[in-house]
Amino acid sequence: MGKSSNIVSKEEVVIRFSGDSGDGMQLTGTLFSDTAALYGNDLTTFPDYPAEIRAPQGTVGGVSGFQVHLGHSEIETPGDYADVLVAMNPAAVKANAIWVKKGGTIIYDKDNFTGKNIEKAGYIKDPVTEEKLETYNIIAAPISSMVKEALKDYGLDPKSVLRTKNMFALGMVYWLFDRKLKYTEQYFDKKFANKPQIAEANKVALRAGYYYAETIEALRPVIKIQPAQIAPGTYRNINGNTSTTWGFLAAAEKAGLNIFVGSYPITPATGILEEFAARKDLGVKSFQAEDEIAGICSALGAAFAGNLAVTSTSGPGLALKSEAIGLAVMAELPVVIVNVQRGGPSTGLPTKTEQADLLQALYGRNGESPVVVLAASSPADCFHFAYEAAKIAIEHMTPVILLTDGYLANGTEPWKIPDMKDLPAITPPFADKNEMPFLPYKRNCDTLARFWAIPGTKGLEHRIGGLEKTAKGTVSHIPENHELMVNFRAEKVARVAEKIPGLKIRGADSGDLLLVGWGGSRGYLVSAVRELQKEGYNVSFVNFNYINPLPKNVREVFSKFKKIAVAELNLGQFAGYLRSKYSEFSYEQINKVMGMPFTTTEIKDKCIKILEDN
């Protein structure tokens, strides 16, 4: 039977690739996602991998996964439950069985379902029976042995042959979802340009999986996902770390500044430093420091010298940077600190996501030390808020902390590449060398920002450092002057509220429940509210990206709803922050601290319970 006679269309599907850390599941998922994006589907991805570089093979702790949610309409999340699970070993089934939709398809490599591997995964004899998967569409494919057969004449060693089994599995999924192989084959030609034998082996494995799937009746009907209706433009698939980096590059170009990054590698923020280091062609000066403190201190020096200065880190590194952030507050230097949040405390869950660094970002310094705090909400969104963080830091002469998280950093989605002329202007407040006498801490009447005096400019010599200063730049221990300057620095940050947009409500302007989120959980919350609204519930949603200062219309928005629920991946930090600012309202809490994002289903269930609870 031909493929065209047995095709069904679906609005959206979720696929999860899972196996050992060495099975190439991240690459497999990425290649499928890239093909879907090139086809025109909207999508969001969620890579999920262990912290160990080489976790124990065949164990649940060593399972690496990659989930992709693609569709014809707008996709906000990587999805709750998978329509299709590709499992390369029993441990992958063990780790993911609960995340497959009832009756979904599970494709597994039966060659890896040996007694030893089954036991390692925690099963007795039969994973399908023990997980009660008999009603699922189970495809037990001899992937490893078929790859060996397909490549027996290519002169490769056994290890190299088995490295292509993920491409066999990918070929099967390409058949099931009616995808062309050419984009992935072009990737092999480029990736292995100097190793044509390896490129050809991967192509052969990919085609073998594709044509093997064609023979399996249980993989029918083929599923077709039509391209999404998206605004015209040039798009690329982008992850949050790359998006963040490019936002800073665009800001530096728009401001007419050189850019410097001083950072220390730390999961899951290292990709930002790596992407900066790869952009020497754009004039980036990148410095891999010996530790977190050296990273931010080098960035402060670069800011003092007139550069757009950036440092990137995750939670433990932000703690180490706290003293130098206080120095940036006192010296009033424009530097952006990116914190890609992960599970804590201490080393915690270094490859898992969390939103538990909020209070550290707001208050984690000695003295009265206010900084602007922003939070991005999606991988593509990281570009906008990196650009915005740089703009605020420069124009207001203040440190800015930009919060992303592991889910955003590693997840991908299509991003429309903007035109530089459409990005807002950034105007550095350079000191006027002709205005004498020069007062280093004289302030702009509108923003209260001091003026940026570049070292080496005649007439603009001044002291800088951690000691309190007068407007003339001289060290001062006078109590009244210290209080004056503390108030100036606080008011300077507060006045940023005049330059940021107000809260935008998704749904009605008033109602029974307002669901509140911040940063990277937006997609799941939006999806839950959309479903609740379709079911007739009077629920609306707002997401906060500007954390300090908060938007000016918060009180007005909150006052129009009977109940307010704050959802966040911590034990209630943002809810507590809102209580301190707007104590006249009551706040229900929806919290999760598992190193995993919310699911749409759990948000819906908890909102319904809040609505029904008197």
PyMOL commands that set and color helices and strands:
alter all, ss='L'
color gray80, all
select helices_A, chain A and resi 3-5+21-23+25-39+60-62+90-99+110-112+115-120+127-130+143-150+158-162+165-176+182-191+196-214+217-219+240-255+270-277+280-282+292-304+315-331+358-363+381-396+406-410+420-422+479-499+519-534+554-558+573-581+600-612
alter helices_A, ss='H'
color red, helices_A
select strands_A, chain A and resi 7-9+12-20+42-48+63-71+82-87+100-109+137-141+222-224+235-239+259-263+285-288+308-313+335-341+372-375+400-405+412-416+511-518+539-544+546-548+561-568+588-591
alter strands_A, ss='S'
color yellow, strands_A
deselect
rebuild
show_as cartoon
